[in-house]
Amino acid sequence: MANNSDRSIVLTGATGFLGAFLMAGLLERGYRVTVLGRSSNGRSLVERVSSLTRWFGIHADNRLSCVEADFSKKHLGLDDHIYGSLCAHTGKLIHCASDTSFLERNRARVMEMNVKSISALLEFAEDAAVEKFYYISSAYASGIRDGICLESPVTGGSFTNVYEESKAMAENSVISACERTGIPLCILRPSIVFGHSGTGMALKFNALYYAVKSLLVIRDIFIKDILEQGGVRAGQWGFRLESDGMLRMPLGIRLKTMGIVNLVPVDYFVEAAMRIIEEPGSFGIYHITSDNPPEITALMEYAERFLHIRGIRLVLGSLARNSELNPAEELFNKFMEQYRPYLADTRSFDRSRIDRITGGLAVPPFHYEVFRRCMNYAVQNNWGRINGFPC
């Protein structure tokens, strides 16, 4: 039986975006955290986690430990002594590790990580008699549907991509296993998480960031043509630098329907997760989502303002076969192919249970200053590519 008196938590996925911020939140609240993970790119798990604690400015002392594990193997690939010790000192288990690829060509890898490997974690949870199992899923595991997505188990349907599908399958596996073993279960379903609303800090620059980065790349291509080549090619498509220094960049973003983009900052995700973790009576499914998500047009306006461009417009409906795209539109379509469905998403998410468990914790408003702060952080850190950035 696990000794839960020392507030010990085993966490997977601590080197990912959500897992890293969750690890920091746990340590700041005095929890003892054991990270399960692996080495990567020649760096041990200890090195990877240490770079993150330095980045967060956290001094964990003896409250943080790392165990290199293999989720595809029985007993997590650990010898009997280490596995037994881990079982004896685990209070709660948070499974945050996942493969977040949306691409169909990566289906086998995504399913292996997100679905098949979860059985070893569930076996560990049973062997450790954990106090509670927390599974970090996705709001979009609900699948494609009209109307509101409830805080309830997935009941089939279709999905936008393999990632959504894998999270739905994993949820069902976790629910079945926990019902069989009697382990209390919480499933946390965040929507699209971006950087810290107060500091702009983030570890990954995908989703919302990728759209802005794509527009930045396109902008710079045409500015270079104008400044270095006279802008003859750019002018053919109506691209020009205007008297106030703004780039006129005619670019139609073509979507089937007007979408809303359900965004939450990572600081809200962590605070909501912590309230769920620290509430003894928490169980079931919780949507960590926005109750006031912006429409795609607001994000387009923010992007124009941030990048000093104008001319982006929304074009609704299917693209006609004989429609001619300008080079900027062709590039944007190519860059945004995997994320396009989320720009036209109309799903909304029930928040009844999350509001009750968190006492109505408010989602920080998503306005231009928050957008600017987060995008500035991404640009200043070269979208995570600078030397020493803990990605």
TORKOL-4160 file (C-alpha; in steps of 0.2 Angstrom, whole numbers, padded with zeros to 4 digits, m for minus):
391
<pt num="1" X="0000" Y="0000" Z="0000"/>
<pt num="2" X="0007" Y="0017" Z="m0005"/>
<pt num="3" X="0011" Y="0029" Z="0009"/>
<pt num="4" X="0002" Y="0045" Z="0004"/>
<pt num="5" X="0006" Y="0056" Z="0019"/>
<pt num="6" X="0021" Y="0064" Z="0011"/>
<pt num="7" X="0011" Y="0071" Z="m0003"/>
<pt num="8" X="0021" Y="0061" Z="m0016"/>
<pt num="9" X="0016" Y="0061" Z="m0034"/>
<pt num="10" X="0022" Y="0052" Z="m0049"/>
<pt num="11" X="0021" Y="0062" Z="m0065"/>
<pt num="12" X="0024" Y="0057" Z="m0083"/>
<pt num="13" X="0026" Y="0069" Z="m0097"/>
<pt num="14" X="0036" Y="0082" Z="m0087"/>
<pt num="15" X="0047" Y="0087" Z="m0102"/>
<pt num="16" X="0032" Y="0092" Z="m0112"/>
<pt num="17" X="0023" Y="0108" Z="m0112"/>
<pt num="18" X="0009" Y="0104" Z="m0100"/>
<pt num="19" X="0018" Y="0092" Z="m0090"/>
<pt num="20" X="0033" Y="0104" Z="m0087"/>
<pt num="21" X="0021" Y="0118" Z="m0081"/>
<pt num="22" X="0012" Y="0105" Z="m0070"/>
<pt num="23" X="0028" Y="0099" Z="m0063"/>
<pt num="24" X="0033" Y="0117" Z="m0058"/>
<pt num="25" X="0016" Y="0120" Z="m0050"/>
<pt num="26" X="0017" Y="0104" Z="m0040"/>
<pt num="27" X="0035" Y="0108" Z="m0034"/>
<pt num="28" X="0030" Y="0126" Z="m0029"/>
<pt num="29" X="0016" Y="0119" Z="m0018"/>
<pt num="30" X="0028" Y="0108" Z="m0009"/>
<pt num="31" X="0024" Y="0091" Z="m0017"/>
<pt num="32" X="0037" Y="0077" Z="m0019"/>
<pt num="33" X="0037" Y="0073" Z="m0037"/>
<pt num="34" X="0045" Y="0058" Z="m0046"/>
<pt num="35" X="0046" Y="0060" Z="m0065"/>
<pt num="36" X="0045" Y="0045" Z="m0076"/>
<pt num="37" X="0052" Y="0047" Z="m0093"/>
<pt num="38" X="0066" Y="0044" Z="m0105"/>
<pt num="39" X="0082" Y="0051" Z="m0111"/>
<pt num="40" X="0082" Y="0060" Z="m0128"/>
<pt num="41" X="0094" Y="0066" Z="m0141"/>
<pt num="42" X="0109" Y="0061" Z="m0130"/>
<pt num="43" X="0102" Y="0069" Z="m0114"/>
<pt num="44" X="0097" Y="0059" Z="m0099"/>
<pt num="45" X="0080" Y="0062" Z="m0091"/>
<pt num="46" X="0089" Y="0070" Z="m0076"/>
<pt num="47" X="0098" Y="0083" Z="m0088"/>
<pt num="48" X="0081" Y="0086" Z="m0097"/>
<pt num="49" X="0072" Y="0089" Z="m0081"/>
<pt num="50" X="0086" Y="0099" Z="m0073"/>
<pt num="51" X="0086" Y="0111" Z="m0088"/>
<pt num="52" X="0067" Y="0114" Z="m0085"/>
<pt num="53" X="0069" Y="0118" Z="m0066"/>
<pt num="54" X="0083" Y="0130" Z="m0070"/>
<pt num="55" X="0071" Y="0138" Z="m0083"/>
<pt num="56" X="0057" Y="0140" Z="m0071"/>
<pt num="57" X="0069" Y="0146" Z="m0057"/>
<pt num="58" X="0064" Y="0132" Z="m0045"/>
<pt num="59" X="0075" Y="0124" Z="m0032"/>
<pt num="60" X="0067" Y="0107" Z="m0029"/>
<pt num="61" X="0080" Y="0101" Z="m0016"/>
<pt num="62" X="0076" Y="0083" Z="m0012"/>
<pt num="63" X="0058" Y="0084" Z="m0018"/>
<pt num="64" X="0061" Y="0080" Z="m0036"/>
<pt num="65" X="0068" Y="0063" Z="m0043"/>
<pt num="66" X="0069" Y="0055" Z="m0060"/>
<pt num="67" X="0066" Y="0037" Z="m0065"/>
<pt num="68" X="0070" Y="0032" Z="m0083"/>
<pt num="69" X="0056" Y="0021" Z="m0088"/>
<pt num="70" X="0049" Y="0012" Z="m0104"/>
<pt num="71" X="0030" Y="0013" Z="m0105"/>
<pt num="72" X="0030" Y="m0001" Z="m0118"/>
<pt num="73" X="0037" Y="m0014" Z="m0106"/>
<pt num="74" X="0031" Y="m0023" Z="m0091"/>
<pt num="75" X="0035" Y="m0015" Z="m0074"/>
<pt num="76" X="0040" Y="0000" Z="m0085"/>
<pt num="77" X="0056" Y="m0009" Z="m0089"/>
<pt num="78" X="0062" Y="m0007" Z="m0071"/>
<pt num="79" X="0071" Y="m0020" Z="m0061"/>
<pt num="80" X="0061" Y="m0027" Z="m0047"/>
<pt num="81" X="0069" Y="m0017" Z="m0033"/>
<pt num="82" X="0066" Y="0000" Z="m0041"/>
<pt num="83" X="0049" Y="m0005" Z="m0047"/>
<pt num="84" X="0044" Y="m0011" Z="m0029"/>
<pt num="85" X="0051" Y="0005" Z="m0021"/>
<pt num="86" X="0042" Y="0016" Z="m0034"/>
<pt num="87" X="0026" Y="0007" Z="m0030"/>
<pt num="88" X="0029" Y="0009" Z="m0011"/>
<pt num="89" X="0031" Y="0028" Z="m0012"/>
<pt num="90" X="0018" Y="0033" Z="m0024"/>
<pt num="91" X="0003" Y="0043" Z="m0018"/>
<pt num="92" X="m0005" Y="0050" Z="m0034"/>
<pt num="93" X="m0001" Y="0046" Z="m0052"/>
<pt num="94" X="m0003" Y="0059" Z="m0066"/>
<pt num="95" X="m0001" Y="0053" Z="m0084"/>
<pt num="96" X="0003" Y="0068" Z="m0095"/>
<pt num="97" X="0014" Y="0060" Z="m0107"/>
<pt num="98" X="0008" Y="0059" Z="m0125"/>
<pt num="99" X="0012" Y="0060" Z="m0143"/>
<pt num="100" X="0003" Y="0076" Z="m0150"/>
<pt num="101" X="0006" Y="0074" Z="m0168"/>
<pt num="102" X="m0010" Y="0076" Z="m0179"/>
<pt num="103" X="m0003" Y="0069" Z="m0195"/>
<pt num="104" X="m0010" Y="0053" Z="m0201"/>
<pt num="105" X="0007" Y="0047" Z="m0207"/>
<pt num="106" X="0012" Y="0046" Z="m0189"/>
<pt num="107" X="m0003" Y="0035" Z="m0184"/>
<pt num="108" X="0006" Y="0020" Z="m0178"/>
<pt num="109" X="0018" Y="0030" Z="m0167"/>
<pt num="110" X="0004" Y="0040" Z="m0160"/>
<pt num="111" X="m0007" Y="0025" Z="m0156"/>
<pt num="112" X="0008" Y="0016" Z="m0148"/>
<pt num="113" X="0012" Y="0030" Z="m0137"/>
<pt num="114" X="m0005" Y="0036" Z="m0132"/>
<pt num="115" X="m0015" Y="0020" Z="m0132"/>
<pt num="116" X="m0005" Y="0004" Z="m0131"/>
<pt num="117" X="0008" Y="0010" Z="m0119"/>
<pt num="118" X="m0005" Y="0016" Z="m0106"/>
<pt num="119" X="m0007" Y="m0002" Z="m0100"/>
<pt num="120" X="0009" Y="m0002" Z="m0091"/>
<pt num="121" X="0005" Y="0014" Z="m0082"/>
<pt num="122" X="m0012" Y="0006" Z="m0077"/>
<pt num="123" X="m0003" Y="m0010" Z="m0071"/>
<pt num="124" X="0008" Y="0001" Z="m0061"/>
<pt num="125" X="m0007" Y="0011" Z="m0054"/>
<pt num="126" X="m0014" Y="m0005" Z="m0048"/>
<pt num="127" X="0002" Y="m0012" Z="m0041"/>
<pt num="128" X="0005" Y="0004" Z="m0031"/>
<pt num="129" X="m0013" Y="0005" Z="m0025"/>
<pt num="130" X="m0012" Y="0024" Z="m0030"/>
<pt num="131" X="m0024" Y="0036" Z="m0021"/>
<pt num="132" X="m0030" Y="0043" Z="m0037"/>
<pt num="133" X="m0026" Y="0042" Z="m0056"/>
<pt num="134" X="m0026" Y="0058" Z="m0066"/>
<pt num="135" X="m0026" Y="0057" Z="m0085"/>
<pt num="136" X="m0023" Y="0072" Z="m0095"/>
<pt num="137" X="m0033" Y="0070" Z="m0111"/>
<pt num="138" X="m0040" Y="0083" Z="m0123"/>
<pt num="139" X="m0056" Y="0092" Z="m0124"/>
<pt num="140" X="m0056" Y="0087" Z="m0142"/>
<pt num="141" X="m0057" Y="0069" Z="m0137"/>
<pt num="142" X="m0076" Y="0072" Z="m0138"/>
<pt num="143" X="m0075" Y="0070" Z="m0156"/>
<pt num="144" X="m0083" Y="0080" Z="m0170"/>
<pt num="145" X="m0101" Y="0084" Z="m0165"/>
<pt num="146" X="m0114" Y="0098" Z="m0165"/>
<pt num="147" X="m0119" Y="0107" Z="m0150"/>
<pt num="148" X="m0111" Y="0106" Z="m0133"/>
<pt num="149" X="m0098" Y="0093" Z="m0128"/>
<pt num="150" X="m0102" Y="0086" Z="m0111"/>
<pt num="151" X="m0090" Y="0082" Z="m0097"/>
<pt num="152" X="m0094" Y="0064" Z="m0099"/>
<pt num="153" X="m0086" Y="0048" Z="m0107"/>
<pt num="154" X="m0084" Y="0047" Z="m0126"/>
<pt num="155" X="m0098" Y="0038" Z="m0134"/>
<pt num="156" X="m0090" Y="0035" Z="m0152"/>
<pt num="157" X="m0091" Y="0047" Z="m0167"/>
<pt num="158" X="m0078" Y="0054" Z="m0179"/>
<pt num="159" X="m0062" Y="0064" Z="m0176"/>
<pt num="160" X="m0053" Y="0078" Z="m0184"/>
<pt num="161" X="m0036" Y="0068" Z="m0183"/>
<pt num="162" X="m0027" Y="0053" Z="m0176"/>
<pt num="163" X="m0022" Y="0063" Z="m0160"/>
<pt num="164" X="m0041" Y="0066" Z="m0155"/>
<pt num="165" X="m0045" Y="0048" Z="m0159"/>
<pt num="166" X="m0030" Y="0041" Z="m0149"/>
<pt num="167" X="m0035" Y="0052" Z="m0133"/>
<pt num="168" X="m0053" Y="0046" Z="m0134"/>
<pt num="169" X="m0047" Y="0027" Z="m0135"/>
<pt num="170" X="m0035" Y="0030" Z="m0121"/>
<pt num="171" X="m0049" Y="0038" Z="m0110"/>
<pt num="172" X="m0060" Y="0022" Z="m0113"/>
<pt num="173" X="m0045" Y="0011" Z="m0108"/>
<pt num="174" X="m0042" Y="0021" Z="m0092"/>
<pt num="175" X="m0060" Y="0021" Z="m0087"/>
<pt num="176" X="m0062" Y="0003" Z="m0089"/>
<pt num="177" X="m0046" Y="m0001" Z="m0080"/>
<pt num="178" X="m0050" Y="0010" Z="m0065"/>
<pt num="179" X="m0068" Y="0003" Z="m0064"/>
<pt num="180" X="m0061" Y="m0014" Z="m0063"/>
<pt num="181" X="m0047" Y="m0010" Z="m0050"/>
<pt num="182" X="m0057" Y="0002" Z="m0040"/>
<pt num="183" X="m0044" Y="0016" Z="m0042"/>
<pt num="184" X="m0052" Y="0034" Z="m0041"/>
<pt num="185" X="m0050" Y="0042" Z="m0058"/>
<pt num="186" X="m0050" Y="0060" Z="m0064"/>
<pt num="187" X="m0049" Y="0065" Z="m0083"/>
<pt num="188" X="m0043" Y="0082" Z="m0087"/>
<pt num="189" X="m0048" Y="0089" Z="m0104"/>
<pt num="190" X="m0039" Y="0105" Z="m0108"/>
<pt num="191" X="m0043" Y="0114" Z="m0125"/>
<pt num="192" X="m0029" Y="0123" Z="m0134"/>
<pt num="193" X="m0016" Y="0129" Z="m0122"/>
<pt num="194" X="m0005" Y="0143" Z="m0125"/>
<pt num="195" X="0008" Y="0152" Z="m0115"/>
<pt num="196" X="0007" Y="0160" Z="m0098"/>
<pt num="197" X="m0005" Y="0175" Z="m0098"/>
<pt num="198" X="0006" Y="0185" Z="m0086"/>
<pt num="199" X="0024" Y="0182" Z="m0092"/>
<pt num="200" X="0021" Y="0175" Z="m0110"/>
<pt num="201" X="0032" Y="0160" Z="m0105"/>
<pt num="202" X="0029" Y="0144" Z="m0116"/>
<pt num="203" X="0039" Y="0128" Z="m0120"/>
<pt num="204" X="0031" Y="0124" Z="m0137"/>
<pt num="205" X="0026" Y="0135" Z="m0151"/>
<pt num="206" X="0013" Y="0126" Z="m0160"/>
<pt num="207" X="m0006" Y="0128" Z="m0163"/>
<pt num="208" X="m0010" Y="0147" Z="m0161"/>
<pt num="209" X="0009" Y="0151" Z="m0162"/>
<pt num="210" X="0011" Y="0141" Z="m0179"/>
<pt num="211" X="m0002" Y="0152" Z="m0187"/>
<pt num="212" X="0007" Y="0168" Z="m0182"/>
<pt num="213" X="0024" Y="0161" Z="m0187"/>
<pt num="214" X="0017" Y="0156" Z="m0204"/>
<pt num="215" X="0011" Y="0173" Z="m0207"/>
<pt num="216" X="0028" Y="0180" Z="m0201"/>
<pt num="217" X="0037" Y="0169" Z="m0213"/>
<pt num="218" X="0026" Y="0174" Z="m0228"/>
<pt num="219" X="0027" Y="0193" Z="m0223"/>
<pt num="220" X="0046" Y="0192" Z="m0223"/>
<pt num="221" X="0047" Y="0184" Z="m0240"/>
<pt num="222" X="0037" Y="0198" Z="m0248"/>
<pt num="223" X="0046" Y="0212" Z="m0238"/>
<pt num="224" X="0063" Y="0205" Z="m0244"/>
<pt num="225" X="0056" Y="0204" Z="m0262"/>
<pt num="226" X="0051" Y="0222" Z="m0261"/>
<pt num="227" X="0067" Y="0229" Z="m0253"/>
<pt num="228" X="0079" Y="0218" Z="m0262"/>
<pt num="229" X="0071" Y="0215" Z="m0279"/>
<pt num="230" X="0060" Y="0230" Z="m0282"/>
<pt num="231" X="0044" Y="0221" Z="m0278"/>
<pt num="232" X="0039" Y="0217" Z="m0296"/>
<pt num="233" X="0033" Y="0200" Z="m0291"/>
<pt num="234" X="0025" Y="0206" Z="m0275"/>
<pt num="235" X="0016" Y="0220" Z="m0284"/>
<pt num="236" X="0008" Y="0207" Z="m0297"/>
<pt num="237" X="m0002" Y="0201" Z="m0282"/>
<pt num="238" X="m0005" Y="0217" Z="m0273"/>
<pt num="239" X="0008" Y="0216" Z="m0260"/>
<pt num="240" X="0016" Y="0233" Z="m0256"/>
<pt num="241" X="0024" Y="0243" Z="m0242"/>
<pt num="242" X="0012" Y="0257" Z="m0237"/>
<pt num="243" X="0017" Y="0275" Z="m0231"/>
<pt num="244" X="0015" Y="0270" Z="m0213"/>
<pt num="245" X="0027" Y="0255" Z="m0215"/>
<pt num="246" X="0013" Y="0242" Z="m0215"/>
<pt num="247" X="0014" Y="0228" Z="m0227"/>
<pt num="248" X="m0002" Y="0226" Z="m0238"/>
<pt num="249" X="m0003" Y="0207" Z="m0239"/>
<pt num="250" X="m0019" Y="0202" Z="m0247"/>
<pt num="251" X="m0022" Y="0184" Z="m0240"/>
<pt num="252" X="m0038" Y="0176" Z="m0239"/>
<pt num="253" X="m0040" Y="0163" Z="m0225"/>
<pt num="254" X="m0052" Y="0150" Z="m0232"/>
<pt num="255" X="m0063" Y="0141" Z="m0220"/>
<pt num="256" X="m0079" Y="0131" Z="m0222"/>
<pt num="257" X="m0087" Y="0140" Z="m0208"/>
<pt num="258" X="m0084" Y="0154" Z="m0195"/>
<pt num="259" X="m0075" Y="0146" Z="m0181"/>
<pt num="260" X="m0071" Y="0149" Z="m0163"/>
<pt num="261" X="m0054" Y="0145" Z="m0156"/>
<pt num="262" X="m0055" Y="0138" Z="m0138"/>
<pt num="263" X="m0039" Y="0145" Z="m0130"/>
<pt num="264" X="m0033" Y="0144" Z="m0112"/>
<pt num="265" X="m0017" Y="0150" Z="m0105"/>
<pt num="266" X="m0005" Y="0137" Z="m0096"/>
<pt num="267" X="m0007" Y="0147" Z="m0080"/>
<pt num="268" X="m0026" Y="0143" Z="m0080"/>
<pt num="269" X="m0023" Y="0125" Z="m0084"/>
<pt num="270" X="m0011" Y="0123" Z="m0070"/>
<pt num="271" X="m0022" Y="0132" Z="m0057"/>
<pt num="272" X="m0037" Y="0122" Z="m0062"/>
<pt num="273" X="m0028" Y="0106" Z="m0062"/>
<pt num="274" X="m0021" Y="0109" Z="m0045"/>
<pt num="275" X="m0038" Y="0113" Z="m0038"/>
<pt num="276" X="m0044" Y="0096" Z="m0044"/>
<pt num="277" X="m0029" Y="0087" Z="m0038"/>
<pt num="278" X="m0031" Y="0095" Z="m0020"/>
<pt num="279" X="m0049" Y="0092" Z="m0019"/>
<pt num="280" X="m0052" Y="0075" Z="m0011"/>
<pt num="281" X="m0069" Y="0073" Z="m0018"/>
<pt num="282" X="m0064" Y="0075" Z="m0036"/>
<pt num="283" X="m0068" Y="0062" Z="m0049"/>
<pt num="284" X="m0074" Y="0060" Z="m0067"/>
<pt num="285" X="m0071" Y="0072" Z="m0081"/>
<pt num="286" X="m0067" Y="0090" Z="m0081"/>
<pt num="287" X="m0066" Y="0102" Z="m0096"/>
<pt num="288" X="m0052" Y="0114" Z="m0094"/>
<pt num="289" X="m0058" Y="0126" Z="m0107"/>
<pt num="290" X="m0063" Y="0144" Z="m0110"/>
<pt num="291" X="m0080" Y="0150" Z="m0107"/>
<pt num="292" X="m0078" Y="0165" Z="m0119"/>
<pt num="293" X="m0067" Y="0159" Z="m0133"/>
<pt num="294" X="m0062" Y="0171" Z="m0147"/>
<pt num="295" X="m0069" Y="0170" Z="m0165"/>
<pt num="296" X="m0056" Y="0167" Z="m0179"/>
<pt num="297" X="m0058" Y="0185" Z="m0184"/>
<pt num="298" X="m0052" Y="0192" Z="m0168"/>
<pt num="299" X="m0036" Y="0182" Z="m0170"/>
<pt num="300" X="m0034" Y="0188" Z="m0187"/>
<pt num="301" X="m0035" Y="0206" Z="m0181"/>
<pt num="302" X="m0022" Y="0202" Z="m0167"/>
<pt num="303" X="m0010" Y="0194" Z="m0180"/>
<pt num="304" X="m0011" Y="0209" Z="m0192"/>
<pt num="305" X="m0008" Y="0221" Z="m0177"/>
<pt num="306" X="0007" Y="0211" Z="m0171"/>
<pt num="307" X="0015" Y="0208" Z="m0187"/>
<pt num="308" X="0012" Y="0226" Z="m0194"/>
<pt num="309" X="0002" Y="0219" Z="m0209"/>
<pt num="310" X="m0015" Y="0222" Z="m0217"/>
<pt num="311" X="m0026" Y="0214" Z="m0230"/>
<pt num="312" X="m0030" Y="0197" Z="m0221"/>
<pt num="313" X="m0048" Y="0193" Z="m0224"/>
<pt num="314" X="m0059" Y="0178" Z="m0220"/>
<pt num="315" X="m0067" Y="0168" Z="m0235"/>
<pt num="316" X="m0081" Y="0156" Z="m0230"/>
<pt num="317" X="m0086" Y="0141" Z="m0240"/>
<pt num="318" X="m0078" Y="0128" Z="m0250"/>
<pt num="319" X="m0064" Y="0133" Z="m0262"/>
<pt num="320" X="m0070" Y="0132" Z="m0280"/>
<pt num="321" X="m0060" Y="0121" Z="m0291"/>
<pt num="322" X="m0055" Y="0135" Z="m0303"/>
<pt num="323" X="m0051" Y="0147" Z="m0289"/>
<pt num="324" X="m0033" Y="0155" Z="m0290"/>
<pt num="325" X="m0023" Y="0157" Z="m0275"/>
<pt num="326" X="m0010" Y="0170" Z="m0273"/>
<pt num="327" X="0007" Y="0164" Z="m0267"/>
<pt num="328" X="0004" Y="0169" Z="m0249"/>
<pt num="329" X="m0012" Y="0159" Z="m0249"/>
<pt num="330" X="m0004" Y="0144" Z="m0256"/>
<pt num="331" X="0010" Y="0145" Z="m0243"/>
<pt num="332" X="m0002" Y="0148" Z="m0228"/>
<pt num="333" X="m0013" Y="0133" Z="m0234"/>
<pt num="334" X="0002" Y="0122" Z="m0234"/>
<pt num="335" X="0009" Y="0128" Z="m0217"/>
<pt num="336" X="m0008" Y="0127" Z="m0209"/>
<pt num="337" X="m0015" Y="0111" Z="m0216"/>
<pt num="338" X="m0015" Y="0101" Z="m0200"/>
<pt num="339" X="m0022" Y="0115" Z="m0189"/>
<pt num="340" X="m0035" Y="0122" Z="m0202"/>
<pt num="341" X="m0050" Y="0112" Z="m0194"/>
<pt num="342" X="m0047" Y="0121" Z="m0177"/>
<pt num="343" X="m0049" Y="0138" Z="m0186"/>
<pt num="344" X="m0066" Y="0133" Z="m0191"/>
<pt num="345" X="m0071" Y="0123" Z="m0176"/>
<pt num="346" X="m0089" Y="0126" Z="m0169"/>
<pt num="347" X="m0088" Y="0115" Z="m0154"/>
<pt num="348" X="m0092" Y="0121" Z="m0137"/>
<pt num="349" X="m0088" Y="0113" Z="m0120"/>
<pt num="350" X="m0099" Y="0110" Z="m0105"/>
<pt num="351" X="m0090" Y="0118" Z="m0089"/>
<pt num="352" X="m0103" Y="0113" Z="m0076"/>
<pt num="353" X="m0091" Y="0101" Z="m0066"/>
<pt num="354" X="m0075" Y="0111" Z="m0068"/>
<pt num="355" X="m0084" Y="0127" Z="m0062"/>
<pt num="356" X="m0090" Y="0117" Z="m0046"/>
<pt num="357" X="m0074" Y="0109" Z="m0042"/>
<pt num="358" X="m0063" Y="0125" Z="m0044"/>
<pt num="359" X="m0076" Y="0137" Z="m0036"/>
<pt num="360" X="m0079" Y="0146" Z="m0053"/>
<pt num="361" X="m0061" Y="0149" Z="m0056"/>
<pt num="362" X="m0061" Y="0162" Z="m0070"/>
<pt num="363" X="m0051" Y="0160" Z="m0086"/>
<pt num="364" X="m0040" Y="0175" Z="m0089"/>
<pt num="365" X="m0047" Y="0186" Z="m0103"/>
<pt num="366" X="m0039" Y="0183" Z="m0120"/>
<pt num="367" X="m0036" Y="0201" Z="m0127"/>
<pt num="368" X="m0023" Y="0209" Z="m0138"/>
<pt num="369" X="m0010" Y="0212" Z="m0124"/>
<pt num="370" X="m0010" Y="0194" Z="m0119"/>
<pt num="371" X="m0008" Y="0189" Z="m0137"/>
<pt num="372" X="0006" Y="0202" Z="m0139"/>
<pt num="373" X="0015" Y="0196" Z="m0124"/>
<pt num="374" X="0015" Y="0178" Z="m0129"/>
<pt num="375" X="0020" Y="0181" Z="m0147"/>
<pt num="376" X="0034" Y="0192" Z="m0141"/>
<pt num="377" X="0041" Y="0179" Z="m0130"/>
<pt num="378" X="0040" Y="0167" Z="m0145"/>
<pt num="379" X="0049" Y="0179" Z="m0156"/>
<pt num="380" X="0062" Y="0183" Z="m0143"/>
<pt num="381" X="0066" Y="0165" Z="m0141"/>
<pt num="382" X="0066" Y="0161" Z="m0160"/>
<pt num="383" X="0051" Y="0150" Z="m0158"/>
<pt num="384" X="0061" Y="0139" Z="m0146"/>
<pt num="385" X="0076" Y="0137" Z="m0157"/>
<pt num="386" X="0089" Y="0147" Z="m0147"/>
<pt num="387" X="0103" Y="0138" Z="m0139"/>
<pt num="388" X="0099" Y="0132" Z="m0122"/>
<pt num="389" X="0080" Y="0133" Z="m0123"/>
<pt num="390" X="0073" Y="0119" Z="m0113"/>
<pt num="391" X="0062" Y="0111" Z="m0127"/>
